[in-house]
Amino acid sequence: MKTHNLRSLISEKIDLRWSDWAEQHPNLARAIDRIRLVESAVDRLREDPGFIKAMREAGLDEARLALAARILDRADQFIRDALPI
């Protein structure tokens, strides 16, 4: 799996929650470099044994990860529509 696709997926997931989190923690939000946050999350995830095992067992490659990301985006949208904040 390419790091670029994982980085994009993690960035999108952070973006989904950033506004609400930043509203609750404005001082931290101003201090945090979002690019470094994404990079840190990607690095930690790529080293996580559970993630590594799940990716290996799922046989995910770059194309499948991109498809999984689109599926997760649709699920997130459904949940946001069903449970608006």
N, C-alpha and C positions, 0 to 999 in steps of 0.2 A: 504494500500500500504506500502511496506517495504521501509525503508529509503535507504537500500543498492542499490536497483534498481534505485531510484531517484538520488542518489549520482552518480551512474555509468552514467546515462543519462546526468546529468549536466556536469560531468567531460568530457564526449565525446564531448559535444557541446562547452565547453570552449576550448578543444584541437583543434577543427576545426578552431578556430579563433586566437589561441594564437600566432602562428608563425608570422602572419601578424601584429598583435597588438604589439608584442614584438619588431619587426623590427622598428616600428614607435616610440616606447616608450622603448628603451633599458634600461634606468636607472630604470624605474618603474618595468619592467619585472624582473630585477635582484633582486629588493627589495621585490617583492610579493611572498609569499609562496603560491604556487598553491593549495596545500591541504587545507589550510585555506580559500582560495578563494572559492573552491568548497563547503566546509562545510558552509561557510557564505551564499552562494547562495542557498544551499539546505534549510538551516534554514529559510531564508527569504521567499523562495517559499512556504514552508510548512505552513507558517503563513499568506500567501497572500489570502485574501478572494476570489478573482477571481479564483485562482488556486484550492482552496478547493472546490468551487462551481463547477468548470468545471470537476474535478475528480469525484465528487459525481454524477453529472448529467451523466457523461459518464459511470459510473459504473465500473471504472477501478480498477483492482486488479493487483497483481504482474505479472501474465502471460500477461495480456493485456497491461500493461505498457511496458514490454519487447518487445512485438510485435509492439507497437506504436513506440518504439525507433528504431527498425529495419526499419520500414516504413519511419521514419524521416531521418534515415541515407541514405536510397536509394534516397529520395528526395534531400537531401543535395548533394549527389554525382552527381545526374542529373544536378543540378544547377551549381556545380563546373565545370562539363564537358561542359555545355552550355555557361558559362560565366567564362572562365579561367582568372586568375589574371596575 
